Amino acid sequence: MVRSIGEAVSGVDVGMLVVECQNEPRDTELELLERFKREKLPAVLVINKIDLLTDKSALLTCMEAWKDRYDFAAIIPTSATTGEGVDEVVAALKGFAFESPHFFPDDMVSDQPERVLAAELIREQMLLLLRQEIPHGIAVVIENMQERQTDKGSIMDIDAYIYCERESHKGIVIGKRGATLKQIATDARAGMEKLFNTKVNLQCWVKVKEDWRNRQGFLGSIGYKI
């Protein structure tokens, strides 16, 4: 996945690197900065979770350390929890925005296939419902998606598999007596019915696939470009 991110750098106008003040730069972050340098890509550094800092002087130390590693267009301390600094991030990114040609019709809301949109709606509900508990090593794959006609109109059958890296993550997603997974599916189905303008029969299953993010064969099979 890190390789895929690196390949995507060449097609963007500005990069945004989100780090935490408590952590030392990781090898993957430094590799990404090297890619930024080769592409001569302007970048914004966002230092998140500043609300957790007890020693505010550590923030200045962190900013100086990152400043020496790359010529960032802006370095912005933020807290996603309190919202501090978020407006500054948006303003910094807007500075790199420009009006582009009109590539798609006005009524086209996305260039992604319906299966991808359905999977993202499920991921969205997991993020909203689980919040800090959400294991981010999760993939959602739509195994089946087809429309059928009934006496009461059309209905779309969707089978979705949620892949976790650990058995403990599976328990978090399913919840007590399946309550969390049921709520995820209910809310995601409502979003799908609104988007696809049809009734939806959504079935979700949770499976464990250890270390799936580092398995190239599995990544290719679920649609990630290798």
Disulfide bonds with the S-S distance in Angstrom:
none
